Amino acid sequence: MKRIILSVIAIIYLVISILMTSYLLHYNDYNISQFDDTSYVTLKDKKGSYNAGSLLKIKKSIFEIKEGDGLFYYNTYNTSMEVEYGTVQSVEKISDTEVTYMVENGNYLSSQYILGGTGQTSSYPLGSIVDFLASRWGYLFTIVLPILVVFIYELYALIRELIPKKNKRVNKEVPHEETQKETE
């Protein structure tokens, strides 16, 4: 029973490790994890109807966003990039692949800076946990160090198996010498 519990814990840990590594490897230029047209954002503070500490799964579909809809976008007007929430005031279709939005604060946004609308957004209460695991120290202490400890332990066990103990050799040789003395 103990082995089954340890195996289940190891499998869960392995899945979390793979998911977090994949999450970090898919960071885009704005430090947002992006898989094709889906972005994952952890909110530090409340934006619109989404609470702080939420993990948002935002699907980008620029042609489905209409006037009056909420949307998430990269705010590049400040010196530091932030994900912001805004309400669309007007929509202007530039070409078949480009749309420009004007949000409530008067900023015009190209569709390349749009994460997606609120109609294509799912919210999960795991944002604080994902944020901690994706941080440098969180990833180090929860993913890297435990794997390093297990690796060193397995390496130690392998070396202990490969190098025979000297006491075992001495004990095997002593009876052999006694048998030679008896035959003389």
N, C-alpha and C positions, 0 to 999 in steps of 0.2 A: 504494500500500500504506500509505503514511503517513497519507493521508486516511481510510482505512478504520479504522485503529487509533485515530486521534483521534476519529472519529465514534463508535466503540464506547465509548471512555472518556467522551465527552461524554454519551452516552445513559445509561451506568451512573451517572454523577454526577447527572444530572437525575432519575433514578429514586430515588436515595438522598435527594436534596434534597426531592423531593415526599413520600416516605415519612416522613422526619424531621419535616417541617413538619406533616403530617397527625397524626403521633404527638403532637407538642406541642400542636396545636390541640384535641385530644381529651382534654386533662387534665380530670379531675373536681375536686371540691372538696378532695380529699386528694392532689393532684398525682400521680395515677395515670392513665395513658392508658387510656381506656375507650371501646370501640366496642360499642354496644348492650349485650349481656350478657357481653362478653368483655373482660377487663382484661389489660394487659401490665405486668408488674412486673419491675424489675431488682433482684436481690438483692445487698446489700452484704456480707452474711455468710451462713454456712451455716444453712439452716432445714430441719429434717427431713432428707430424703434429697436435697435440692437444694443444690448447691454455690454458694459465693459467686461472683458474676460471671455468674450465669445469667440469661437472659431467660425469664420464665415467661408463658405464655399460659394464663390461667385463665378457664374458662367457668363462669358462675354458674348453677347449677341447685340451688336450695336443697332441693328435695324428694328429691334423690338422695343426700344426705349422711346417713349412718346413724351410730349409736353405734360408736365405735372408729375411725372414719375420721379422716384428717387434713384440716385445712382452713386456708385463709388468710383472715385477717380484719383489719379496721382496728382497731388498738388505740388507742382514744380515752381510755383511763384516764389516760395520762400527759399532760403539758402539750404535748408534740409528738406528732403522729400518726405511727404506724409501721405497716407491714404485718407482722403476726406470724403464726406458724404454731402450731397447736395441735391436740390430739386431742380429739374430741368424747366427752364423758362421758355426756351425756343429750340427748335431743331432745324438745321439747314443741311440738306443733302448736297454734298459737293460733287461726288461721283458715285459709281457703283460700289466702291470699296471705302469711301471716306464720308464721314458725317461730322459736322461741327455742332456742339451743344453750347448753349449759354445757360449757366447755372445762376441761382438766385443772387450770388454776390457780384454778378456782372462779368465774371470771367468767361472767356470763350475757350472751349476745350475741344481739341482734335480727338477723333475716335481712338487714336493710338494711346492716349492717356486715360482711357476709360477702362475700368475693370469690369463693370457690368451694372445692370439695373437691379433694383430690389425685387423685381418679379422673377429673376433668375438666381436669387440668393437663398442659400440654406444656412441656418444658424445652429451651432452645436455648443454646448456649455464646456468644451474642453480647451478653450483658448489659453487660459492661464497655464495649464499643464503643458501644452504644446509649446508655449512661449518659453517656459522654463527649460524643457528638454532641448529646444533649439538654441538656447543661449550657450555661450562658450563653456562656462563652468558647469552648467547643467548637463550638457552633452559629455563633457569630460568625466564627471563623477558618476553619471548613470549609465553611460554606454562604454566609453573607452576604458576606464580603470577596471571595472568588473571583468571585461573581456581580457585585459592584460593580466589580471590576477589568475584567471582560469588558464590562460596560455602558459604562464610561468609555472603554475602547479603541474600542468600536464607535461611540460618540458622536464621538470624535476622528477616526476614519476617515471618518465621514459629513461632518463639518465640513470636513475636508481635501478631500473630493471636491466639495463645494458651492462653496467659495471658490476660484476659479481663482488660480493663481500669477501674480504681476505680471511675472515674467521671460518667461513665455509670451506675454503680451500685447505686451510691448515687441518681442520678436522677430518677431511677426506684423506689427506696424505698420512696422517698419524697411524691409522689402522694398517695402512699398506706397509709402513716401515716395521710395525710389530710383527706382521706375518713373515717378513723377510728374516727377522732375527730368530723366529721360532724354527724356521727351516734350516738354519745353520747349525 
